[in-house]
Amino acid sequence: MADLSSFPVTRRWKPARPDVIQLYSLPTPNGVKVSIMLEETGLPYEAHLVDIMKDENKTEEFVSFNPNAKIPALIDPDGPGGRPLGLFESGAILVYLADKTGKFMPPDPAQRYETLAWLFFQMASIGPMFGQVGFFHKFAGSAYEDKRPLQRYVDETKRLLAVLEARLSKRDWLMEDYSIADIATLGWVRNLITFYGARDLVDYDRFKAVDAWLSRCLARPAVQRGLQIPARLAT
């Protein structure tokens, strides 16, 4: 049985199956990247809900594991060399799981780097910009009298959607085949038009190729499962 005692996070979220991957997450756009990837690859794992509304991500146990105090995070008891590996940052986790399984990452080196470029595009641009739209449109930012910040992020979100639209206008996926680039991006596009309620705000319906791509992503059973993991607590 794997010994995970060196990770204080396992004392707060005790593993029932320490020999499988331990996922610490919440079904947010960043969180579902990893749960979807785990469902897609079929790797055995145990999901632990980290309730950010209760600041569980800021507890000593969690911060000792991820000093940035963000979900998702992961422990693989069978990491490189057979030793346990702890990882945070959703993009790094996706790359690790793709390399571990040989899935959802092109084997060709040039295609691999192009996939990473689209992954980093999501991490550096789509996530931060779409998240700001959510803040200024749905949450506390909506009360700000100065609407220039919202407009700035709306304009940038439209620009980013146009980048996706151009990429997807003649292809089904961001790369030749479904990959970690799609897995990283789909949750943010979905959240933009559902949870954030910004469909009309960003003129989403004019991005036909993006919407068709999102429908293809959401049609995948593993995506549907991953979007609900870890299960949220009843309120």
N, C-alpha and C positions, 0 to 999 in steps of 0.2 A: 504494500500500500504506500502511495506517495506520501512523503512528509512535507506538508505545507506550513509547518509551524513557524517557519522563518518569516512568514507574511502575516503581520498583525491583523490585516483585514479579515483573515479567516477566523479570527476569534470573535469578531462581531457578526459576521455572516458565515456561520459554521457549515462546512461542506458535508452533505450527506454522502456524496460519492467523490472522495478526494482524488481518485484516479482518473477523473475526467476533467475537461476544461471547465474552469470556474469563470463565469461571466458576471460582472457587476455593472448593472445598467438600469435604464429606464427607457420605455419606448418613445423616445424623442427622435428627431431626424438624424442626430448623430448616433444615438443608441441603437436604433434599428439596423444600422449598417452591419453591425457585428452579428446580431441575432439572425438577420437574413443570411449573411454569409455562412454562419454555422448551420442553418437549416439547409441551405443550398449544397453544402459540402457533405452533410451527413455526419459530421464529427460529433461524437457524444459530448454533451456538456450539461452543466447545471447552472441555471440562471438565478441570480440574486437581485432582488429589487432594491435599488438605492434611491430612497425618496428624497429628491432634491428640494421638495417643498418643506421638508422637515430638516433641511440642512444636514442630512446624513452624509452627504459628500464632503462636508467640512469637518467631520469627526476625525479624531486623532488617528484612528485605525485606517480610514480611507486615505487621508492625506499622506500617511506613511507609505502608501502604495502609489498614489498619484499626487505628487506635490502641487499639481495644478488644480486639484480638487474638482475635476470634471469627470462625467461618465462619457463613454464606457471605459472599462478596464477589464483586464483578463489575466488569468493565471493558467498556463498550460503545464500540468505536472510532468508532461513528457516533451520538454523543450529540446533545444539543441544539445546534443551530447547526452540526452536522456535526463537532463537536469531540469527542475522546474524553472519556468520563465514567466515573469510578470511584465505585462505591457500596458501602457496607456496610449492615448491618441488613436482615434478610430482609423485614420488612414494607415498608420503603422501596423495596426492589428490586421487590417484587410490584406496588406502586403504579406504579412507573416503567414496568415492562414492560406493565402493563395500559394505561397512557396511551400508550405507544409504539405498541402494536398495535391499540388500540381493542377489546380482547377481555377478557372475564371481569370487567368493571366496567360496571355499568348506565350508560347515557348520561344518564338523567334525574338532575338534580343532587340531588334529595332522596334518591333511591335510592343514589346514589353515596356520600353521607355516611352512610347507614345501613350500607352495605357496609363503609365504613371503621370504623364503630363495632364491627362484629363482628370485623373484622381486629384492632383494638386490644384487644378482649376476649381474643382469643387471645394476643396479645403480652404483655399486662399480667397476665393471670390464668391461662389454661390452661397456657401454656408453663412459667412459673415454678412453679406449684403441682404440676403433673404431674411436672415434673423433680425436685422435692423428694421426692415419693413414690418415684420411682425411686432416689434417693440413699439414703433411709432404709430402703427395703424390700429393695433388691437389692445395693447397694454398701456402702461403709464404714459408713454409718449403721446398718446392721442389727446391728452389734456394740454399739451404745450401750445401756447398761443402762436409761437413762431413755427410755421409749417414748412420752412425751408429744409430742415433736416429730413423730414418725411419725403419731400419731393426729390431731394438728392438721391435717397435710397430707392425710391420708385423708379427714377430715371435709370439708375445703374442696374436695377433688377430687369428692367425692360431690355437693356443692352445685353445683359447676360443671357436672357432668354433668347434673344436674337442670335447670339453665338451658338447656343444649343440648336436653335432652329436650322441654322445653316449647316451644322454638322449632321443633323438627323434628316435633312430633307431628301437625301438619296440613300439612306441606310437605315436599318432597323435598330441598330445599337450604336453606342458611341465608338466602339471599335467594330471590327468585322463580326465578332461574336459577342454575346452577352459577357460582361466582365465586371471586375471590381469597380470600374469607372461608373457603370450603370448602378451598381449596388450603392455606391457612395452618394449618388446624385438623386436617386428616385425619391427618397424620403423628404428631401428639401423641396422638391417641386410639388410633391403631394401636399406637404404642410402649407405651402404658400397659398394654395387655392382652397384648402379645407380649413384647417385649424386657424390659420391667420386671416381667412376670409378676404384675401386680397385679389381674387380672380378679376373682378372688374377694375380694380385700382391699377393693375399692371397690364390691362388689356390682354389677359392670358389667352382668350379664345382666338386671337389672330395667329397664335403660334401652333398651327395645325400639326406640324411634324412632332413638336414636343409633346403635345397632348396624345398623339397616336403612340409615341414611344412610352409615355407613362402608362397608357392602357396595356401595352404589351408587358411592361414590368409587373403591373398589378395583377395580370392574369396568371402569373407564375405561382403555384401553390406554396412554394417555400417563402416567397415574398409575403403572401397573406399570413402565413404562420408567424414569420419573423416580426411583422408589424405589431403583433400583440405580445411580444416577449421582451422582458419579463411582464407578467400580468400585473396591471395596475391594481392597487388596493381599492376595495369598494369604498365609496364616499357616501 
